[in-house]
Amino acid sequence: MAVPEERFPVLGRHTDQAFLADISNRPLTMRGVTDADLPELLRVDREVFPEDPYPYFVLRQHLDVHGDRVLVLDDGNCLHGYVLFVTTSDGYVCWVLSLAVSADRRGRGLGKRLMLEVLRQLRRERVHEVRLTVEPTNAAAIMLYRSLGFAAEGGVHRDYLGTGEDRLIMVLGLT
């Protein structure tokens, strides 16, 4: 079976390349995050996760510690999505901590594009396993992750992120 990258080839080799047009015909660029993106990153996070967005200081710290592990979708005026992923110190496991695409841009494959780039990078780095958590009721996200080869590990993990915060843990082996 073909790996997702073979079924959905990247347009070009560099992350910082325009690859899609949005409704206004403005090309979207996937690129690494910069400090100047922090206000927009916060806006997208609050829009996508209104019940539990990252506080400003947490996003600030993620950028300081894991800035090379945040990819954004930028149309030149604002951000339309991002992915945050971190790898354990031994380089064996990567956790996708957050994947967000603005509501007005969903259904266009942007989340898949972000995840495919993450998987490409992790394969180059010889990471063995990718893990993430997802709300058990988020059918669209679960379908996306399954389409990339992720499988649920066990059933629903009750109160995984605190009381009433159930999650599925999904895992993808890269070796």
Buried (B, 14 or more C-beta within 10 A) or exposed (E): EEBBBEEBEBEEEEBEEBBBEBEEEBEBBBBEBEEEBBEBBBBBBBBBEEEEBBEBEEBBEBBEEBBEBBBBBBBEEBBBBBBBBBBEEEEEBBBBBBBBBBEEBBEBBBBBBBBBBBBBBBBEEEBBBBBBBBBBEEEEBBEBBEEBBBEBEEEEBEEEEEEEEBBBBBBBEBE
